[in-house]
Amino acid sequence: MVLNEADTRDGSSDVEQLEKHNIIVTTLEKIWNWSRARSFWPLSYGCNCCPIEMMASGAARFDIARYGYEVFRASPRQADLLIVAGPITLKMAPVVKRVYEQMPSPKWVLAMGNCATSGGPFRDGYSILPGADTLFKVDIFVPGCPPRPEALFHGLLELKKKVERGDY
Amino acid sequence: MEHLFTNIAQILTSWMVSLGLPPIWADLILLIGQWTIIVVIVTLNVIVLVWLERKISGFIQERLGPNRLGPFGAFQTIADAMKLLTKEDIIPSQADRWIFMTAPMLFIVIAVMLYAVLPLGQGMEVVDLNVGLFYFISLGSLSTICLLMAGWGSNNKWSLLGAMRSVAQMISYEIPLAFSLLGVVMLAGSLNLSEIVTAQNRYWFILLQPVAFLTYFIAATAELNRGPFDMPEAEQELTAGAYTEYTGMRWALFFLAEYTNLVAVSALAATLFFGGGQGPWLPSWLWIIIKTYLIMLVFMWMKWTFPRIRMDHLMSFSWKVLIPVSLANILITGLGIEFFRGMGW
């Protein structure tokens, strides 16, 4: 389409001029990121206290389904988001790593609770990894011992913003 | 309004014939058009159904369900579908590649083929087959093979276990399903679905065959692998059953086919027991949509209300309860028909 002389005078960019004519310029990646950010299907890994909060976030009072993140898949092949909710022991580490590798990309990791972020109270233990980020790239850390469901939602919504920016 | 779609079809055919096309070609093009419409509607309908299921499960569990994306969360499934489109496509290196790849496609093809004989309104079936019901039941049992292919091809113990369970379950529930429909066939005296609808002019067959409807409903739930009979993909025991190794779109195809089967089975129930497209005021195609959706809501209600039954209970329920009941129903229906004929009704 032909741009008007008047449009180019105010020094706006080409994209902005097109938007004045109600033409939205975008990339396909933006649309995919829009949809990815709105449908994280979690795969959960946990020990005892963080998963209880995670279950509470799925239940009636907090309801993770409002954001559309309630589809907890049991098989890593259909999951997008690995929620590490608990300390990773040295014996468990290869298993978690393998489960992470079985997930199809694009995939994200959320470290829930102090144990998963840094090792927590077990940090100096001989058998515990000091945080999930020693194993694979972690996108969002949610601190707390255990974090409340609201904190988990905050982490998920921050991850949503991050994915929407295409920053992963 | 009643003859809206049939009139459109007639106008299109006569227009194509007036262009100098031989009538057989016009019919063929119309058939392809009808198929395309069915495939498109079925696919779009699944998007609505998944949203409905998530909403209903939310309401049953005193939750709100998806409500952030669009009005009442209606665009949630669209985001999910687009995400599934872009996921990585993993085929395990030890999998039986061809069987693994064809299983989901075959599953959806079989599911869509069920719609060929369903009268979606008066005179609105794609093929007016005189053994329509037989065709429907025999195609429905084919989907077992797809699940077995998926389980075997994945080369995964959970997949194989899930597939074996689904085969056992579907074969044992096939029998009461077919038997329960026999009562309706005896009353209508035809296997043609549109003739069964016309036979319900005076009263719906649910009034004459309540036991058959109950048997059909339970057996169909088992055939669909839906809760409380979702043995083949019991998450707590089998990860995701036969679908364990499937990613992205391949998995979505299975999901699509399951919902397609659900619509087909509900539409068959509406056709056989609830008078098909018959009803006051509204056109017949609208009536069948309303009835189908109501029956589907009952299916969803059942899924989110009852816990899963154990595998051995499932099998013994089919062989010890459903099959005797459906056989007795056939006997009583036959005696009743003879009795009323003797009375001269």
Boltz contact constraints between the chains, C-beta under 6 A:
constraints:
  - contact:
      token1: [A, 32]
      token2: [B, 86]
      max_distance: 6.0
  - contact:
      token1: [A, 35]
      token2: [B, 79]
      max_distance: 6.0
  - contact:
      token1: [A, 35]
      token2: [B, 82]
      max_distance: 6.0
  - contact:
      token1: [A, 35]
      token2: [B, 83]
      max_distance: 6.0
  - contact:
      token1: [A, 36]
      token2: [B, 83]
      max_distance: 6.0
  - contact:
      token1: [A, 38]
      token2: [B, 69]
      max_distance: 6.0
  - contact:
      token1: [A, 38]
      token2: [B, 79]
      max_distance: 6.0
  - contact:
      token1: [A, 39]
      token2: [B, 79]
      max_distance: 6.0
  - contact:
      token1: [A, 39]
      token2: [B, 80]
      max_distance: 6.0
  - contact:
      token1: [A, 39]
      token2: [B, 83]
      max_distance: 6.0
  - contact:
      token1: [A, 60]
      token2: [B, 62]
      max_distance: 6.0
  - contact:
      token1: [A, 60]
      token2: [B, 63]
      max_distance: 6.0
  - contact:
      token1: [A, 63]
      token2: [B, 63]
      max_distance: 6.0
  - contact:
      token1: [A, 63]
      token2: [B, 64]
      max_distance: 6.0
  - contact:
      token1: [A, 65]
      token2: [B, 58]
      max_distance: 6.0
  - contact:
      token1: [A, 65]
      token2: [B, 63]
      max_distance: 6.0
  - contact:
      token1: [A, 65]
      token2: [B, 65]
      max_distance: 6.0
  - contact:
      token1: [A, 65]
      token2: [B, 66]
      max_distance: 6.0
  - contact:
      token1: [A, 66]
      token2: [B, 64]
      max_distance: 6.0
  - contact:
      token1: [A, 66]
      token2: [B, 67]
      max_distance: 6.0
  - contact:
      token1: [A, 66]
      token2: [B, 68]
      max_distance: 6.0
  - contact:
      token1: [A, 67]
      token2: [B, 68]
      max_distance: 6.0
  - contact:
      token1: [A, 68]
      token2: [B, 66]
      max_distance: 6.0
  - contact:
      token1: [A, 68]
      token2: [B, 76]
      max_distance: 6.0
  - contact:
      token1: [A, 74]
      token2: [B, 235]
      max_distance: 6.0
  - contact:
      token1: [A, 74]
      token2: [B, 239]
      max_distance: 6.0
  - contact:
      token1: [A, 74]
      token2: [B, 240]
      max_distance: 6.0
  - contact:
      token1: [A, 75]
      token2: [B, 239]
      max_distance: 6.0
  - contact:
      token1: [A, 75]
      token2: [B, 240]
      max_distance: 6.0
  - contact:
      token1: [A, 75]
      token2: [B, 244]
      max_distance: 6.0
  - contact:
      token1: [A, 77]
      token2: [B, 245]
      max_distance: 6.0
  - contact:
      token1: [A, 77]
      token2: [B, 247]
      max_distance: 6.0
  - contact:
      token1: [A, 78]
      token2: [B, 251]
      max_distance: 6.0
  - contact:
      token1: [A, 104]
      token2: [B, 87]
      max_distance: 6.0
  - contact:
      token1: [A, 104]
      token2: [B, 88]
      max_distance: 6.0
  - contact:
      token1: [A, 104]
      token2: [B, 90]
      max_distance: 6.0
  - contact:
      token1: [A, 104]
      token2: [B, 247]
      max_distance: 6.0
  - contact:
      token1: [A, 105]
      token2: [B, 88]
      max_distance: 6.0
